[in-house]
Amino acid sequence: MTTTATLVNHQIRLASRPVGLPTRANWNVTSEPVGTLEDGGVLVKTLALSLDPAMRGWMNEGKSYIPPVGIDEVMRAGGVGVVVASKNPSFAVGDHVNAGLGVQEYCLISSAQIKRSGLIKIDLNVGSLTQWLNVLGMPGMTGYFGLMDVGQPVAGETVVVSGAAGAVGQTVGQMAKIKGCRVVGIAGGEAKCDWVVNELGFDACIDYKAAAPEGVTRWDAVREGLKQHCPKGVDVYFDNVGGDILDTVLARINLRARIIICGAISQYNNTTAVKGPANYLSLLVNRARMEGIVVFDYADRYHLAVAEMAGYLKDGRMKSKEDVVVGLNTFPETLLKLFNGENFGKLVLQVAES
């Protein structure tokens, strides 16, 4: 068993609240002793962390579905790791686990914090470490419950998902195809759109970054893409980006459509007020429903979604693509890949190899 007294923990702490895009100046890199392992607790060595758009909202002061990260606190992040010391009979040294580990090398979890941290054992025979941060992790759970519980897709319906090549989007699109829907993605760049169609099996993908003809705005091009690929309208829209794309899709929804509000990455770094949907009256005209999804509401059912999607991974009906960057110290710059569209697949920060 590891002697915790000899270990030094390197951490990334929030130094100040960003205005617009976070910069390295908003973070402090600190080190301190791991601390004393008490009865009922476990010490987890972080192997990899999930970097998610929601992290930008957690940096802001104000009321939300979860308290903001405090100044000088270790930045919140979900991750996978290995138990290196334990005084809890439910967790043995060598167990691989998933939990809210934070952006740090080690996470000391007391008995009182185990449930709050979401600490669970994971089976690497079911999925790889990075898959446990993607399809089998929080993004996958978000996509699964957002689509299935809120979106309630019916075979033959048309499902549109923005951020289609991202962590949540790839799960949503593949699940919708498995359930018998026509699936149209929206993504940025030809490579991502090709991958979504040719590898994930979407029926079509609209490139919102594609060069538009002279006199035509990018959003006109998205509108034309929706007309082309959703000739019968949109029954379910899974929104990860907000802004103009949300507005554009609202103009194409069908009667009794369901719109799932998962994220608004186009708005997270605004220095002005968040832009709401101008086409919201389409909800009235079409008697449609728009509803938010917060994944933590479904925590008691994660195991059901994991079991189902692990089966799809095993039989090849689902794929899981991760974009892995190595090094805890790269966190400030790596996080920005989410907001400039550089990541291709689920963004993962590898902290240690084993």
C-alpha positions as CSV (number, residue, x, y, z in Angstrom):
1,M,0.0,0.0,0.0
2,T,1.2,3.5,-0.9
3,T,2.4,5.6,2.1
4,T,0.5,8.8,1.7
5,A,2.9,10.8,3.8
6,T,5.6,10.6,1.1
7,L,3.4,11.8,-1.8
8,V,3.3,15.3,-3.2
9,N,0.1,16.3,-5.1
10,H,0.3,18.8,-8.0
11,Q,-2.9,20.6,-8.6
12,I,-4.5,23.2,-10.9
13,R,-6.5,25.8,-8.9
14,L,-8.8,28.6,-10.1
15,A,-6.9,31.8,-9.4
16,S,-9.5,34.3,-10.8
17,R,-12.8,34.2,-12.7
18,P,-12.3,34.5,-16.4
19,V,-13.9,37.3,-18.5
20,G,-14.3,35.7,-21.9
21,L,-11.9,32.9,-22.7
22,P,-9.9,31.6,-19.8
23,T,-6.1,32.2,-19.9
24,R,-3.2,30.7,-18.0
25,A,-3.4,33.7,-15.7
26,N,-6.7,32.4,-14.4
27,W,-5.0,29.3,-12.9
28,N,-2.4,28.6,-10.3
29,V,-0.3,25.4,-10.3
30,T,0.2,24.3,-6.7
31,S,1.8,21.4,-4.8
32,E,1.1,20.1,-1.3
33,P,1.3,16.8,0.6
34,V,-1.4,14.4,-0.2
35,G,-2.6,14.2,3.4
36,T,-3.6,11.5,5.9
37,L,-5.8,8.7,4.8
38,E,-8.5,8.1,7.4
39,D,-10.7,5.1,8.1
40,G,-13.3,4.6,5.4
41,G,-11.3,6.7,2.9
42,V,-9.5,6.0,-0.4
43,L,-6.6,7.6,-2.2
44,V,-6.9,7.7,-6.0
45,K,-4.1,8.4,-8.5
46,T,-5.5,10.3,-11.4
47,L,-4.9,8.7,-14.8
48,A,-7.1,10.8,-17.1
49,L,-9.5,13.6,-16.8
50,S,-12.6,14.6,-18.8
51,L,-12.5,18.1,-20.2
52,D,-16.0,19.3,-20.9
53,P,-17.6,22.6,-22.1
54,A,-19.6,22.7,-18.8
55,M,-16.3,23.5,-17.0
56,R,-16.5,27.0,-18.3
57,G,-19.8,27.6,-16.5
58,W,-18.4,26.2,-13.3
59,M,-15.8,29.0,-13.3
60,N,-18.5,31.7,-13.1
61,E,-19.9,33.2,-10.0
62,G,-23.7,32.9,-9.8
63,K,-26.6,30.5,-9.2
64,S,-26.6,27.4,-11.4
65,Y,-27.4,23.7,-11.1
66,I,-24.1,23.2,-9.3
67,P,-22.1,25.6,-7.1
68,P,-19.3,27.5,-8.8
69,V,-15.7,26.4,-8.2
70,G,-14.3,28.7,-5.5
71,I,-11.3,30.9,-5.9
72,D,-8.2,28.9,-4.9
73,E,-10.1,25.6,-5.1
74,V,-8.9,22.7,-7.2
75,M,-10.7,22.9,-10.6
76,R,-13.6,20.5,-10.7
77,A,-13.3,17.6,-13.3
78,G,-14.5,14.1,-13.6
79,G,-11.8,11.5,-14.2
80,V,-10.6,7.9,-14.0
81,G,-7.9,6.6,-11.8
82,V,-6.5,3.8,-9.8
83,V,-6.8,3.2,-6.1
84,V,-3.3,3.4,-4.5
85,A,-4.3,3.3,-0.8
86,S,-7.5,2.3,0.8
87,K,-9.1,2.0,4.3
88,N,-12.5,1.2,2.8
89,P,-13.6,-2.4,2.3
90,S,-15.5,-1.6,-0.9
91,F,-12.3,-0.4,-2.7
92,A,-9.1,-2.4,-3.0
93,V,-5.6,-1.2,-4.1
94,G,-5.4,-1.6,-7.8
95,D,-9.2,-1.0,-8.5
96,H,-9.8,1.3,-11.4
97,V,-12.5,3.9,-10.5
98,N,-14.4,6.8,-12.0
99,A,-15.2,9.9,-9.8
100,G,-15.0,13.7,-9.5
101,L,-11.3,13.7,-9.0
102,G,-10.5,17.4,-9.8
103,V,-7.5,18.6,-11.9
104,Q,-4.8,17.1,-9.8
105,E,-2.5,14.1,-9.6
106,Y,-4.1,12.5,-6.5
107,C,-7.5,12.7,-4.9
108,L,-7.9,11.8,-1.3
109,I,-11.6,10.9,-0.8
110,S,-12.9,10.6,2.8
111,S,-15.7,8.2,3.7
112,A,-18.1,11.1,3.9
113,Q,-17.2,12.3,0.3
114,I,-17.4,8.9,-1.4
115,K,-21.1,9.2,-2.4
116,R,-20.8,12.9,-3.3
117,S,-17.8,12.3,-5.5
118,G,-19.6,9.7,-7.4
119,L,-16.8,7.2,-6.8
120,I,-17.5,3.9,-8.5
121,K,-15.4,0.9,-9.7
122,I,-15.1,0.5,-13.4
123,D,-14.4,-2.6,-15.4
124,L,-11.7,-2.3,-18.1
125,N,-13.0,-5.4,-19.8
126,V,-16.2,-3.4,-20.5
127,G,-14.5,-0.4,-21.9
128,S,-11.1,1.3,-22.0
129,L,-10.1,4.1,-19.6
130,T,-10.9,6.8,-22.2
131,Q,-14.2,5.1,-23.1
132,W,-15.2,5.4,-19.4
133,L,-14.8,9.2,-19.9
134,N,-16.7,9.2,-23.1
135,V,-19.6,6.9,-24.1
136,L,-19.5,5.1,-20.7
137,G,-18.9,8.3,-18.8
138,M,-20.6,11.6,-18.1
139,P,-20.8,12.7,-21.8
140,G,-22.4,9.4,-22.7
141,M,-24.8,9.5,-19.9
142,T,-25.8,13.1,-20.9
143,G,-26.4,12.0,-24.5
144,Y,-28.2,8.9,-23.5
145,F,-30.7,10.3,-21.0
146,G,-31.1,13.6,-22.8
147,L,-32.1,11.8,-26.0
148,M,-34.0,8.9,-24.5
149,D,-35.8,10.6,-21.5
150,V,-36.2,14.1,-22.8
151,G,-36.1,13.6,-26.6
152,Q,-38.1,10.4,-26.6
153,P,-37.3,9.5,-30.2
154,V,-39.6,7.3,-32.2
155,A,-38.3,5.1,-35.1
156,G,-38.7,7.0,-38.4
157,E,-38.4,10.5,-36.9
158,T,-35.7,13.0,-37.9
159,V,-33.2,13.8,-35.1
160,V,-30.7,16.7,-35.5
161,V,-27.7,17.1,-33.2
162,S,-25.3,20.0,-33.1
163,G,-21.7,19.4,-31.9
164,A,-22.1,16.1,-33.6
165,A,-18.5,15.1,-33.5
166,G,-18.1,16.0,-29.9
167,A,-18.4,13.8,-26.9
168,V,-22.1,14.1,-26.3
169,G,-23.1,14.5,-30.0
170,Q,-21.4,11.3,-31.1
171,T,-23.4,9.3,-28.5
172,V,-26.7,11.0,-29.3
173,G,-26.4,10.4,-33.0
174,Q,-25.4,6.8,-32.7
175,M,-28.2,6.1,-30.2
176,A,-30.7,7.7,-32.5
177,K,-29.6,5.5,-35.4
178,I,-29.8,2.4,-33.2
179,K,-33.4,3.4,-32.3
180,G,-34.3,3.7,-36.0
181,C,-34.3,7.4,-36.6
182,R,-32.9,9.5,-39.5
183,V,-30.0,11.4,-38.0
184,V,-28.5,14.7,-39.3
185,G,-25.5,16.2,-37.5
186,I,-24.1,19.7,-37.5
187,A,-20.3,20.0,-37.0
188,G,-17.4,22.3,-37.8
189,G,-15.1,21.2,-40.6
190,E,-15.1,18.7,-43.5
191,A,-13.1,16.1,-41.6
192,K,-15.5,16.0,-38.7
193,C,-18.5,15.9,-41.0
194,D,-17.0,13.0,-43.0
195,W,-16.2,11.1,-39.9
196,V,-19.7,11.6,-38.5
197,V,-21.3,10.2,-41.7
198,N,-18.7,7.5,-42.7
199,E,-17.7,6.2,-39.3
200,L,-20.6,6.9,-37.0
201,G,-23.3,6.2,-39.6
202,F,-25.2,9.5,-39.5
203,D,-27.4,10.0,-42.6
204,A,-25.9,13.5,-43.2
205,C,-23.9,16.2,-41.6
206,I,-24.0,19.9,-42.2
207,D,-20.6,21.8,-42.0
208,Y,-21.3,25.1,-40.3
209,K,-17.8,26.2,-41.1
210,A,-18.1,25.6,-44.8
211,A,-17.4,28.6,-47.0
212,A,-20.7,30.2,-48.0
213,P,-21.4,31.7,-51.4
214,E,-20.9,35.4,-51.7
215,G,-23.8,37.2,-50.1
216,V,-24.8,34.2,-48.1
217,T,-24.2,34.0,-44.4
218,R,-22.9,30.9,-42.6
219,W,-26.3,30.6,-41.0
220,D,-28.1,30.8,-44.3
221,A,-25.9,27.8,-45.4
222,V,-27.0,25.9,-42.3
223,R,-30.6,26.7,-43.1
224,E,-30.2,25.4,-46.6
225,G,-28.5,22.3,-45.3
226,L,-31.5,21.6,-43.0
227,K,-33.8,22.1,-45.9
228,Q,-31.8,19.6,-48.0
229,H,-31.3,16.9,-45.3
230,C,-34.5,17.3,-43.3
231,P,-37.1,17.7,-46.0
232,K,-39.8,16.5,-43.6
233,G,-38.7,18.8,-40.8
234,V,-37.1,18.1,-37.4
235,D,-38.8,16.0,-34.8
236,V,-36.0,16.0,-32.2
237,Y,-33.2,18.6,-31.8
238,F,-30.3,17.9,-29.4
239,D,-28.7,21.3,-28.9
240,N,-25.1,21.5,-27.7
241,V,-24.2,25.0,-29.1
242,G,-27.1,27.5,-28.7
243,G,-26.9,30.8,-30.5
244,D,-27.7,31.1,-34.2
245,I,-27.7,27.4,-34.8
246,L,-30.5,26.9,-32.2
247,D,-32.5,29.7,-33.9
248,T,-32.0,28.2,-37.3
249,V,-33.2,24.8,-36.3
250,L,-36.2,26.2,-34.5
251,A,-37.4,27.5,-37.8
252,R,-37.6,23.9,-39.1
253,I,-39.2,22.0,-36.2
254,N,-42.3,19.8,-36.7
255,L,-45.5,19.6,-34.7
256,R,-44.8,18.2,-31.2
257,A,-41.1,18.5,-31.7
258,R,-38.8,18.0,-28.7
259,I,-35.7,20.3,-28.2
260,I,-33.1,19.2,-25.7
261,I,-31.0,22.0,-24.3
262,C,-27.8,20.4,-23.2
263,G,-25.3,23.2,-23.7
264,A,-24.5,26.5,-25.4
265,I,-20.8,26.4,-26.2
266,S,-21.2,29.3,-28.6
267,Q,-22.2,31.5,-25.7
268,Y,-20.0,30.4,-22.8
269,N,-17.2,32.9,-23.4
270,N,-19.3,35.9,-24.3
271,T,-18.4,39.2,-22.7
272,T,-21.9,40.4,-23.5
273,A,-25.4,39.1,-22.6
274,V,-26.2,35.5,-23.6
275,K,-28.2,35.5,-26.9
276,G,-31.5,33.7,-26.5
277,P,-33.6,32.2,-29.3
278,A,-35.4,34.8,-31.4
279,N,-37.5,32.0,-33.0
280,Y,-39.0,30.8,-29.8
281,L,-42.6,31.4,-31.0
282,S,-42.0,28.3,-33.2
283,L,-42.5,26.3,-30.0
284,L,-46.0,27.8,-29.7
285,V,-47.0,27.4,-33.3
286,N,-45.8,23.7,-33.3
287,R,-46.9,22.9,-29.7
288,A,-43.3,21.9,-29.2
289,R,-41.3,21.3,-26.0
290,M,-37.9,22.7,-25.0
291,E,-36.3,21.1,-21.9
292,G,-32.9,21.2,-20.3
293,I,-30.8,18.2,-19.4
294,V,-28.5,18.0,-16.3
295,V,-26.9,14.6,-16.2
296,F,-26.6,14.4,-12.4
297,D,-30.4,14.0,-12.2
298,Y,-30.0,10.5,-13.6
299,A,-27.1,9.3,-11.4
300,D,-29.1,6.4,-10.0
301,R,-29.7,5.0,-13.5
302,Y,-26.2,5.4,-14.9
303,H,-25.6,1.7,-14.6
304,L,-28.5,0.9,-16.9
305,A,-27.2,3.2,-19.6
306,V,-23.7,1.8,-19.2
307,A,-24.9,-1.7,-19.6
308,E,-26.9,-0.9,-22.7
309,M,-24.2,1.1,-24.5
310,A,-21.4,-1.3,-23.5
311,G,-23.3,-3.9,-25.4
312,Y,-23.4,-1.6,-28.5
313,L,-19.6,-1.0,-28.2
314,K,-19.0,-4.7,-28.0
315,D,-21.1,-5.6,-31.0
316,G,-19.8,-2.7,-33.1
317,R,-23.0,-0.6,-33.3
318,M,-21.3,2.2,-31.4
319,K,-17.9,3.8,-31.6
320,S,-16.1,6.0,-29.1
321,K,-13.5,8.5,-30.3
322,E,-11.3,10.4,-27.9
323,D,-8.8,13.2,-28.4
324,V,-6.1,12.7,-25.8
325,V,-3.6,15.3,-24.7
326,V,-0.8,14.4,-22.3
327,G,0.3,16.4,-19.2
328,L,-1.4,18.0,-16.2
329,N,0.5,21.3,-16.9
330,T,-1.1,21.6,-20.3
331,F,-4.5,21.9,-18.8
332,P,-5.0,25.7,-19.4
333,E,-4.2,25.5,-23.1
334,T,-5.8,22.1,-23.6
335,L,-9.2,23.3,-22.2
336,L,-9.3,25.9,-24.9
337,K,-9.5,23.3,-27.6
338,L,-13.1,22.9,-26.7
339,F,-13.9,26.5,-27.5
340,N,-12.0,26.9,-30.7
341,G,-13.2,23.6,-32.2
342,E,-9.7,22.0,-32.2
343,N,-10.7,18.8,-30.4
344,F,-11.8,15.9,-32.6
345,G,-13.9,13.6,-30.4
346,K,-14.0,13.5,-26.6
347,L,-11.3,15.7,-25.1
348,V,-9.3,13.8,-22.5
349,L,-6.3,15.0,-20.5
350,Q,-3.9,12.2,-19.6
351,V,-2.3,12.8,-16.2
352,A,-0.4,9.5,-15.8
353,E,0.0,6.3,-17.7
354,S,-0.6,3.9,-14.8
